[in-house]
Amino acid sequence: MAFIPPSTAGSPETAFTRLLTIMDDLRLNCPWDKKQTFESLRHLTIEETYELSDAILKADMPEIRKELGDLMLHLVFYARIASETNDFSITEVLNGICDKLINRHPHIYADTMVDDEEDVKRNWEQIKLKEGNKSVLGGVPSSLPALVKASRIQEKARGVGFDWEEKEQVWSKVEEELAEFKNEFNVIETINIDQEKAEAEFGDLLFSLINYARFININPENALEKTNRKFITRFQYLEQKANETGKKIQDMTLAEMNVFWDEAKKI
């Protein structure tokens, strides 16, 4: 069995070597770890990423530290699997990201001049195109949730100068899209609504709202998730109070529910 250095070792190098040693040991000796593949780990990695996201939204630093460790394990795990087939090693992974960071930051490692973070973003996208990317939007994963994807699309387009100049212009676009969406429902009978067109207009409205959020430095994903959590907390308070009064929530009137909902809003 490999020697595992004590956890009191203080340097990042020693701690990382310790993790690599443990990973090698588990891959050789643990029945579960020996069976894992890229595909079997993929859904677990996604789960760990969302757990980290939850911890960040809660500002729970001990939990963030723990979840970062879990993700680090997954990264090391993938590299270990790849090394067994001679595809790549953890050393190549680390050197690859180091090389990319140096190449994408010519204002730090070369003589390029920048004035602000917007210049940095524009340079980043231009360098990616020179590296072989066929489209500025090519790096946006197709499997991203739609809300996150919309934000990334807009950020990348802005990186090459395709953007509104003032937030007032963006808000005018929001109002325009809202009007177009509302017009889809200005019909005599609901049965006459073109559902597909209404959905398209609603998508345009959401996209423009996300765009405006970006202009005022609001992360729409974080904002919506915080609202989700707020709603869950208040609704669960409503359920608790209904239970305390011996009622089933589905049997309560909306007026009765609103009494408890208003109480929940004050907590």
Secondary structure, 3 states (H helix, E strand, C coil): CCCCCCCCCCCHHHHHHHHHHHHHHHHHHCHHHHHCCHHHHHHHHHHHHHHHHHHHHCCCHHHHHHHHHHHHHHHHHHHHHHHHCCCCCHHHHHHHHHHHHHHHCHHHHCCCCCCCHHHHHHHHHHHHHHCCCCCHHHHCCCCCCHHHHHHHHHHHHHHCCCCCCCHHHHHHHHHHHHHHHHHCCCCCCHHHCCHHHHHHHHHHHHHHHHHHHHHCCCCHHHHHHHHHHHHHHHHHHHHHHHHHCCCCHHHCCHHHHHHHHHHHHCC
